[in-house]
Amino acid sequence: MGSEKVSPVFISSEAAAEVFDWKSAITALQQVYSNPHEEAATPARSIASSGKSWLRTLPAVPPGGRYFGAKLMGMASEASEPGVQYVIVLYDRETSRIAAFVDAEKVTGYRTAATSAAALDKMAPAQTARLAVLGSGLEAQMHTRAFAAVRDFDEIVVFSPTPASRERFANTIGGELGVNTTPAASAEEAVTGADVVLAAARSHGEKPILFGNWIKPGAVTVSIGSTVPQQREIDVSVAEQSDIIVCDMVHEVVSETGDMIAAAAAGVNVEDKCFSLNDLLSGALEESLAVAHYPMFKSVGGGLQDVVVAGMILDRALEKGCATELPIVFDTKYV
């Protein structure tokens, strides 16, 4: 019993970067998240650990998609040169076989920013806007590029604690996007008057970097820097004044992020404000968003995003001929 064995392919970080496209990734995520949500399709991430070694697994079976699979990442801190490597294993629904191994080092940044942009596209008015960016690292850069794929900005203002970093961000991103991009001397200066506020830089000491009274009514806030209980990014006042908080993983945002844990401890009824990305992209929040004064998107990342974006990259890499066929085959157990 069985049929011809087919080798899986490998997609390197270089190949992923070569074929990646923001609008395609954002559209793919919007399509998947607009489908009815199945709890079993996107289980919570799991972490195995022993001593100084850990392994994190993020599985997902996207509804209606061709591929399903999981992202694995791990690190042995006791190694001579410790570092994290990421891989996404994709299975093909049409064959029930392993289709690809995707180096997820760059994909992780792509999927986080593309998911935020998919939400922003439905939360922010379709008009030219001013973007405030708190942070100047990889996530801040990725998100700014992704946001520019769905909205036109006439000004980008960036704050980073290190003057050289914010200057570098302004020069690089401003030149790349052709948008007037200026560094700010403080986070408050950057945020004041902004239509979209991106918080993408946790401070040293895990102290909040964004406060509610800086944000103007109607501005959309995107917070991506607090993903586990020990991390802080936004002040309790931001969660308190937010009338709608859209989450990619509601339970994890509410129960496992330092920002929301702190807000709940301060008496903020966070859970009643939080709604899923599926709610947003299915149109269920349309009326509520129309009257919201302080909408926010908060992300922790999820396997669904990894699998959807990696699947899009796989298809484009196969079309472009930059996928590497591996000299291996897997045996299949038929059931």
C-alpha positions, 0 to 999 in steps of 0.5 A, spaced: 500 500 500 502 507 498 504 511 493 511 514 490 515 517 496 516 525 495 521 529 498 520 535 503 523 541 501 527 546 505 526 554 505 532 558 508 531 565 511 534 568 505 529 564 500 524 566 505 526 574 504 527 573 497 519 571 496 516 575 502 511 580 500 507 584 506 500 585 502 500 577 500 502 575 508 497 580 511 491 578 506 492 571 507 492 572 515 485 576 514 482 571 510 484 565 515 482 569 521 475 571 518 473 564 518 469 561 524 474 560 530 475 552 532 479 552 539 482 545 537 485 548 531 490 553 535 492 550 542 496 554 547 503 554 546 507 549 550 514 549 553 518 543 555 524 545 560 530 542 564 535 545 567 537 551 562 534 547 556 528 549 553 523 547 547 517 551 545 512 548 540 506 552 537 502 548 533 496 550 528 491 547 523 488 553 519 481 552 517 481 551 510 488 552 508 492 547 505 498 547 510 498 545 517 504 544 522 508 547 528 513 552 529 519 549 534 524 553 537 529 551 542 535 553 546 540 550 551 543 556 555 549 551 557 552 550 550 558 553 548 555 558 544 547 559 546 542 561 541 535 560 539 534 556 532 527 556 529 523 551 524 516 551 522 514 544 519 509 544 514 504 538 513 500 538 506 493 536 507 492 534 500 497 528 501 498 528 509 505 528 508 511 533 511 511 538 505 517 543 508 521 545 513 522 553 513 527 556 517 523 561 521 528 566 524 525 571 519 518 568 518 517 570 526 518 577 525 514 577 518 508 574 521 508 578 528 508 584 524 503 582 518 498 580 524 498 587 527 497 590 520 492 585 519 488 588 525 490 595 524 487 595 517 480 594 520 481 598 526 484 605 523 480 609 519 483 609 511 486 616 511 493 619 511 496 618 518 501 620 523 505 614 526 508 614 533 513 608 534 516 606 540 522 602 539 527 602 534 529 594 533 527 589 528 520 588 531 519 596 530 522 596 523 518 590 521 511 593 524 513 600 520 514 596 514 507 592 515 503 598 517 505 602 511 503 596 506 496 598 509 496 605 511 499 611 508 503 615 513 505 623 512 509 622 518 513 617 522 516 619 529 520 614 533 523 614 540 528 609 542 532 611 549 539 611 545 539 617 540 544 613 535 538 608 534 533 612 533 537 616 528 538 610 525 531 608 524 529 614 522 534 614 516 533 607 514 525 607 514 524 614 512 529 613 506 526 606 505 518 608 505 519 615 502 516 618 509 518 624 513 521 620 519 524 624 525 527 622 532 523 624 538 527 626 544 522 622 549 516 617 548 511 622 550 513 627 544 513 621 539 506 619 541 502 626 542 498 627 536 499 620 533 493 617 529 497 610 530 501 608 536 506 602 536 509 600 542 515 595 540 520 596 545 520 594 553 524 598 557 530 596 561 527 594 568 520 592 565 517 599 566 512 601 562 514 605 556 507 608 554 501 612 558 494 613 557 494 620 557 499 621 552 494 617 547 489 622 543 482 619 543 481 615 536 488 613 536 489 606 535 494 603 539 498 596 537 502 593 543 507 587 542 512 587 547 509 584 553 508 576 551 510 573 558 508 574 565 515 577 567 514 583 561 512 590 561 510 595 556 504 599 557 502 602 563 495 600 567 492 607 564 493 604 557 489 598 559 484 602 563 482 607 558 482 602 552 474 600 550 476 595 546 482 590 546 483 586 540 487 580 541 490 574 537 490 569 543 485 572 548 487 567 553 494 568 553 494 576 553 489 576 559 492 571 563 500 570 561 502 578 559 505 582 564 501 588 562 494 585 563 496 581 569 498 588 572 492 591 570 487 586 573 491 587 579 489 594 579 482 593 578 481 593 571 476 588 568 481 586 562 477 580 560 470 584 558 474 588 554 478 583 550 476 580 543 479 575 538 482 577 532 477 572 529 471 577 532 475 583 528 476 580 522 469 577 521 466 583 522 463 582 529 466 588 532 464 593 527 459 597 530 463 597 537 469 600 533 465 605 530 464 608 537 470 606 540 475 612 543 481 608 545 482 601 541 488 597 542 491 591 538 495 586 543 499 581 540 503 575 543 504 571 537 501 564 535 502 558 531 496 560 526 500 566 524 507 562 523 503 556 519 499 561 514 505 565 513 510 560 512 505 556 507 505 563 503 512 563 503 513 555 501 508 556 495 512 562 492 518 559 493 516 553 489 513 557 484 520 561 484 524 555 484 528 557 490 526 551 495 531 546 496 529 539 495 532 535 501 535 528 499 530 524 504 524 521 504 519 519 510 516 512 511 508 513 512 504 509 516 497 508 513 491 508 517 
